[in-house]
Amino acid sequence: AYEEGGMIPVMYSCDGVNVSPPLAWTEGPAGTMSYAIIFRDLSNGLGHAAIFDIPAATLSLPEDVEREYAPAAVPGAAQCDAYDGNPGYAGPCPGNPHTYEFTIYAVPAASLNLDEMSIDVDGVEGAAEVGALASATLSATYTP
């Protein structure tokens, strides 16, 4: 949907239809059992969304993953509440240009063993960082 250092299209923001963008990645290092993906506003540090316990065989997310704790589009994965209080993706919604970043973590466990009903984006990221085998980022700017 966009490239490193590019612009986030309006459709992935609250000014558009606010659906999650499609994402794809290459296989993690040996020992990767799952992935966790965090979406954060780097301009203010706000954690926008997190999806975790993505099975290691999954190397992409489709556009518009359901805003549910256990999205059917990503079997086995879980999502916590976003900054807006709903599970799943909550896109950019700033009053001026902000930079956003997706970070993917290769996790050496099939599950982070988190209760998505009581965990937030920062908690998911903290759990994913512990022992992560690798990580990668995709950053872009959104201008309303």
C-alpha positions in Angstrom: 0.0 0.0 0.0 3.0 2.3 0.6 6.8 2.1 0.8 9.4 3.0 3.4 9.6 6.8 3.8 6.5 7.3 1.7 3.0 8.7 2.3 0.2 6.8 3.9 -2.8 6.8 1.6 -6.0 8.5 3.0 -8.0 5.3 2.9 -5.8 3.9 5.7 -6.7 6.9 8.0 -9.7 8.3 9.8 -10.1 10.7 7.0 -10.8 7.7 4.7 -12.3 4.3 5.4 -9.7 3.6 8.1 -9.0 0.0 7.1 -5.7 -1.7 7.8 -3.2 -1.8 4.9 -2.0 -5.1 3.4 1.4 -6.0 4.8 3.9 -8.7 3.7 7.3 -9.8 5.1 9.9 -12.4 4.6 10.4 -15.4 6.8 11.9 -14.8 10.2 15.1 -16.4 11.4 15.3 -20.0 12.5 13.3 -20.5 15.7 10.6 -18.1 14.8 7.3 -19.5 16.0 5.0 -16.4 15.6 5.0 -12.7 14.8 3.7 -9.6 16.5 3.1 -6.3 14.7 2.8 -2.9 16.3 1.6 0.3 14.7 2.8 3.4 16.4 2.7 7.2 15.8 6.3 8.2 16.1 5.5 11.9 16.3 3.8 11.5 19.7 4.6 7.9 20.8 1.0 6.7 20.7 0.5 3.0 20.2 -2.2 2.7 17.6 -2.7 -1.0 17.2 -1.2 -4.5 17.8 -1.8 -7.9 16.3 0.1 -10.8 17.8 0.4 -14.6 17.9 0.5 -14.5 14.1 1.5 -18.1 13.1 5.1 -18.4 11.7 3.7 -19.8 8.4 1.8 -16.5 7.8 3.9 -14.0 5.9 1.3 -11.4 5.1 -1.8 -9.7 6.3 -4.7 -8.8 4.0 -6.1 -5.4 3.7 -8.9 -4.6 6.1 -8.3 -7.2 8.8 -11.5 -7.3 10.9 -11.6 -5.2 14.1 -12.1 -8.2 16.3 -10.0 -9.8 19.1 -9.6 -13.0 17.0 -9.7 -11.9 13.4 -10.9 -14.6 11.0 -8.6 -13.2 8.2 -5.6 -14.2 10.3 -6.4 -17.5 12.0 -4.6 -18.0 15.3 -3.8 -14.3 15.7 -5.2 -11.9 18.4 -5.6 -8.2 18.6 -5.8 -5.9 21.6 -7.7 -2.7 21.9 -6.3 0.2 19.8 -6.1 3.7 21.2 -9.8 4.2 20.3 -10.9 1.5 22.6 -11.8 -1.0 19.9 -9.8 -4.1 18.9 -7.6 -4.0 15.8 -6.3 -1.3 13.5 -6.9 2.3 14.2 -5.3 4.4 11.5 -3.7 7.9 11.5 -5.9 10.7 12.7 -3.6 13.7 13.4 -4.3 17.4 12.9 -1.0 17.9 11.2 1.6 15.7 9.5 2.8 12.7 11.7 5.2 9.9 11.0 4.0 6.3 11.7 5.8 3.0 12.0 4.8 -0.7 11.7 7.3 -2.9 13.6 7.2 -6.6 13.2 8.8 -8.9 15.7 9.9 -12.5 15.1 8.9 -14.3 18.3 10.5 -17.6 19.5 7.2 -18.8 21.0 3.9 -19.7 19.3 2.0 -17.3 21.7 2.9 -14.3 23.8 0.3 -15.7 26.3 -1.5 -12.4 26.6 -5.1 -11.8 27.4 -6.1 -9.5 24.6 -9.1 -8.3 26.6 -6.8 -6.7 29.2 -3.6 -5.9 27.4 -2.8 -2.7 25.5 -0.5 -1.9 22.5 2.5 -1.0 24.8 2.0 -4.3 26.7 2.0 -6.3 23.5 5.1 -4.5 22.3 6.9 -5.1 25.6 6.1 -8.8 25.5 7.2 -9.1 21.9 10.5 -7.3 22.4 11.5 -9.8 25.1 13.5 -12.4 23.4 12.6 -11.3 19.9 14.8 -13.0 17.3 14.6 -10.1 14.9 12.5 -7.1 14.0 11.9 -4.9 11.0 10.1 -1.6 10.5 8.1 0.3 7.9 7.8 4.0 8.4 5.7 6.6 6.5 4.1 10.0 6.9 0.4 10.8 7.0 -0.6 14.4 6.1 -4.3 15.2 6.7 
